[in-house]
Amino acid sequence: MLESLTADPLRGWDQEHLWHPLTAHGALWADAGPLMLVEGHGATVIDASGRPYLDATGGLWCVNVGYGRQELVAAASDQMARLPFFPLTQSHPPAIRLARRLAELLPGTPRVFFTNSGSEANEVAFKVVRQYWRRRGQPERFKILGRDRAYHGSTLATLAAGGQAARRQDYGPLPTGFGQVAAPYCHRCPFQLTYPACDLRCADDFDRRIQHEGPETVAAVIVEPITAGGGVLVPPDDYLARVAAICRKYDVKLMVDEVVTGFGRVGAWFGHQERGPAVSPDVVTMAKGLASGYQPIGAAAFADELFHTIEGTFPGTLPPTGAGDHFRHINTYGGHPVATAVALANLDVLAREGLPEQSRARGARLLQELAQALAGHPSVRDIRGRGLLVGIELGTASGEPASAAALTRRVVADLRARGLLVGRTTDVGPDADNIVILAPPLVIAEDEVDRLVDGVAATLAATGSANM
Ligand SMILES: Cc1ncc(COP(=O)(O)O)c(C=O)c1O
């Protein structure tokens, strides 16, 4: 038993038994400890002492429809009573209906494989593209290129695909066949160039790297439409179309990771759909907003060509071996009946209430108000975002990454003390843990946006000025 067990047994048991993600437990408990949340309504969550918090983290950027949606609860309960489980080695109506709905939303990638998480969706995508190239008789095409600062998950292959140095530390050797190019990071351009004079040098970094690797060895490129956990890096509007064109030039598959940016988060159903028809991914991965966090579920959606090539049913591929081939991946809970039923109800809410459009409007208000309220603040280096995914990049007079990271931690803690929950970049890299991230439920009301901005301004006035 730890000495610090308190009168409340739950806090003691937490300290004794829970291993929290991405957490140094000494610092966690030396500080205020984790919040113990017990309830939520709309954009508000309530802790065990009854204190409300405006949740500008959206749980983990996923509770898009907000807390307390009884229609999602009813969907779960109905499905649980009817058929609580059956794997997708057979079939069931909610998974079929959800696959159909996703195919309607993403017509270029109409074949859906369900997973338990965003990490697994990306793993599945990597396996499928590698198998695809083998079936096309090009086994040497196995490399997957991503970008600096990107995050695609916590499994070994997704860590290898991502570009967050601190998260890989201690976990190697990672799988081979992954690499990164420059991030589209205009605020601190890796090439010290300025848009548009740069002519999208960061996008062309894919071209350079594909040539360097040998195009015949590159299977796919993976990008988030906006690098979310890496610090809300919003590329120029024409960036993604340039990347798509480079992929086409070398016949490299384009995978778009919409785990954060999907389902209205950035003001459209999917982030890449705003970048025009030239951006037509071969694979789209998703999770988070798919069921708004009410159930754990992810998915990878594929172009017909990938599915049919692996199955040996697509004209022009290798002749099928024996009875044809198949994708050798199984997960017990992928496409779980309850999770898919809840996701369907969630998509109904998103559509009926026009939440992607609302995210765009509220996000614009949030950005504009932040720009006004924080104008000229010496610790605020950049404010950026799209829809309800916003980053506030901080810096200190010393220019030291460690002091900027410490300031960012203090700002997050101070906002929590004011009843406002916000996120921050964590373990991204040596000079990247300096960005406060706002991603509230898409139902956040206008007056809640105002309250959030007031809180951030007051906190920075108090906490930030101590750093000058
Ligand atoms: C862009 C992106 N991809 C993938 C993932 C991994 O998703 P999960 O945590 O569901 O495994 C995340 C998680 O935050 C993410 O931000």
The ligand as a Tripos MOL2 file, in Angstrom:
@<TRIPOS>MOLECULE
LIG
   16    16     1     0     0
SMALL
NO_CHARGES

@<TRIPOS>ATOM
      1 C1         -4.0090   10.9200  -36.4830 C.3       1 LIG1
      2 C2         -4.1180    9.7440  -35.5750 C.ar      1 LIG1
      3 N1         -4.0360    8.5140  -36.0930 N.ar      1 LIG1
      4 C3         -4.1500    7.4180  -35.3310 C.ar      1 LIG1
      5 C4         -4.3580    7.5200  -33.9720 C.ar      1 LIG1
      6 C5         -4.4480    6.2790  -33.1440 C.3       1 LIG1
      7 O1         -5.7520    6.0650  -32.7510 O.3       1 LIG1
      8 P1         -6.0700    5.1620  -31.4560 P.3       1 LIG1
      9 O2         -5.6480    5.9480  -30.2680 O.co2     1 LIG1
     10 O3         -7.5460    4.9220  -31.5530 O.co2     1 LIG1
     11 O4         -5.2850    3.9050  -31.6330 O.co2     1 LIG1
     12 C6         -4.4760    8.7840  -33.3880 C.ar      1 LIG1
     13 C7         -4.7380    8.9250  -31.9480 C.2       1 LIG1
     14 O5         -4.7830    9.9780  -31.3850 O.2       1 LIG1
     15 C8         -4.3170    9.9220  -34.2050 C.ar      1 LIG1
     16 O6         -4.3370   11.1600  -33.6690 O.3       1 LIG1
@<TRIPOS>BOND
     1     1     2 1
     2     2     3 ar
     3     2    15 ar
     4     3     4 ar
     5     4     5 ar
     6     5     6 1
     7     5    12 ar
     8     6     7 1
     9     7     8 1
    10     8     9 2
    11     8    10 1
    12     8    11 1
    13    12    13 1
    14    12    15 ar
    15    13    14 2
    16    15    16 1
@<TRIPOS>SUBSTRUCTURE
     1 LIG1         1 GROUP 0 **** ****
